[in-house]
């Protein structure tokens, strides 16, 4: 099972847009990929921000590798998920 850590924060426009993208495409991958939404201001969120040098939200970490920060391209995310599935 693959894991996506989705680092978000309240009031973040890019986070809300990324969440909509996840809601649209994740049903195709739900048997192979889990998504963990993490508040960027939480203790765990701050640890991940530091570990991956995330300077903009949302931060997306896939299988312990930074995928993107500050927004997400739906097509690139789908391509990455296809490669995992």
C-alpha positions as a Markdown table, in Angstrom:
| # | Residue | x | y | z |
|---|---|---|---|---|
| 1 | Unk | 0.0 | 0.0 | 0.0 |
| 2 | Unk | 1.3 | 3.4 | -1.0 |
| 3 | Unk | 0.9 | 6.5 | 1.3 |
| 4 | Unk | 0.3 | 10.1 | 0.5 |
| 5 | Unk | 0.8 | 12.7 | 3.2 |
| 6 | Unk | -1.2 | 15.8 | 2.3 |
| 7 | Unk | -0.1 | 18.7 | 4.4 |
| 8 | Unk | -2.8 | 21.4 | 4.6 |
| 9 | Unk | -3.8 | 24.4 | 6.7 |
| 10 | Unk | -7.0 | 26.2 | 7.5 |
| 11 | Unk | -7.9 | 29.0 | 5.1 |
| 12 | Unk | -5.4 | 27.9 | 2.4 |
| 13 | Unk | -6.9 | 28.4 | -1.1 |
| 14 | Unk | -4.3 | 26.1 | -2.8 |
| 15 | Unk | -5.1 | 23.4 | -0.2 |
| 16 | Unk | -8.8 | 23.6 | -0.9 |
| 17 | Unk | -8.2 | 23.3 | -4.7 |
| 18 | Unk | -5.8 | 20.3 | -4.1 |
| 19 | Unk | -8.4 | 18.6 | -1.9 |
| 20 | Unk | -11.0 | 18.9 | -4.7 |
| 21 | Unk | -8.5 | 17.2 | -7.1 |
| 22 | Unk | -7.8 | 14.4 | -4.6 |
| 23 | Unk | -11.6 | 14.0 | -4.1 |
| 24 | Unk | -12.0 | 13.6 | -7.9 |
| 25 | Unk | -9.2 | 11.2 | -8.7 |
| 26 | Unk | -8.6 | 9.1 | -5.5 |
| 27 | Unk | -11.6 | 6.8 | -6.0 |
| 28 | Unk | -9.7 | 5.2 | -8.8 |
| 29 | Unk | -6.8 | 4.4 | -6.4 |
| 30 | Unk | -8.4 | 3.8 | -3.0 |
| 31 | Unk | -7.5 | 0.1 | -3.0 |
| 32 | Unk | -3.8 | 0.8 | -3.5 |
| 33 | Unk | -3.1 | 4.3 | -2.0 |
| 34 | Unk | -4.0 | 5.8 | 1.4 |
| 35 | Unk | -4.2 | 9.6 | 1.9 |
| 36 | Unk | -3.3 | 11.1 | 5.3 |
| 37 | Unk | -4.3 | 14.7 | 5.6 |
| 38 | Unk | -2.1 | 16.5 | 8.1 |
| 39 | Unk | -2.5 | 20.0 | 9.5 |
| 40 | Unk | 0.7 | 21.8 | 8.7 |
| 41 | Unk | 0.6 | 23.6 | 12.0 |
| 42 | Unk | 0.4 | 20.4 | 14.1 |
| 43 | Unk | 3.5 | 18.8 | 15.6 |
| 44 | Unk | 3.6 | 16.1 | 13.0 |
| 45 | Unk | 3.0 | 18.7 | 10.3 |
| 46 | Unk | 5.9 | 20.8 | 11.5 |
| 47 | Unk | 8.2 | 17.8 | 11.6 |
| 48 | Unk | 7.4 | 17.0 | 7.9 |
| 49 | Unk | 7.7 | 20.7 | 6.9 |
| 50 | Unk | 11.2 | 20.7 | 8.4 |
| 51 | Unk | 12.1 | 17.2 | 7.0 |
| 52 | Unk | 11.1 | 18.0 | 3.4 |
| 53 | Unk | 11.8 | 21.8 | 3.4 |
| 54 | Unk | 8.1 | 22.7 | 2.6 |
| 55 | Unk | 7.8 | 26.4 | 2.2 |
| 56 | Unk | 4.3 | 26.6 | 0.7 |
| 57 | Unk | 1.1 | 24.7 | 1.3 |
| 58 | Unk | -0.2 | 22.3 | 0.5 |
| 59 | Unk | 2.8 | 19.9 | 0.7 |
| 60 | Unk | 2.3 | 16.5 | -0.9 |
| 61 | Unk | 4.6 | 13.7 | 0.1 |
| 62 | Unk | 4.2 | 10.4 | -1.7 |
| 63 | Unk | 6.0 | 7.3 | -0.2 |
| 64 | Unk | 8.4 | 9.5 | 1.8 |
| 65 | Unk | 9.4 | 11.6 | -1.2 |
| 66 | Unk | 8.3 | 15.2 | -1.7 |
| 67 | Unk | 6.0 | 15.4 | -4.7 |
| 68 | Unk | 4.9 | 19.1 | -4.7 |
| 69 | Unk | 4.3 | 22.2 | -2.7 |
| 70 | Unk | 2.1 | 25.3 | -3.1 |
| 71 | Unk | -0.4 | 23.6 | -5.4 |
| 72 | Unk | -0.9 | 20.5 | -7.5 |
| 73 | Unk | -1.2 | 19.8 | -11.2 |
| 74 | Unk | -4.0 | 17.2 | -11.6 |
| 75 | Unk | -2.4 | 15.6 | -14.6 |
| 76 | Unk | 1.0 | 15.2 | -13.0 |
| 77 | Unk | -0.6 | 13.8 | -9.8 |
| 78 | Unk | -2.7 | 11.3 | -11.9 |
| 79 | Unk | 0.5 | 10.2 | -13.8 |
| 80 | Unk | 2.3 | 9.7 | -10.5 |
| 81 | Unk | -0.5 | 7.7 | -9.0 |
| 82 | Unk | -0.8 | 5.6 | -12.2 |
| 83 | Unk | 2.9 | 4.7 | -11.9 |
| 84 | Unk | 2.2 | 3.5 | -8.3 |
| 85 | Unk | -1.0 | 1.5 | -9.0 |
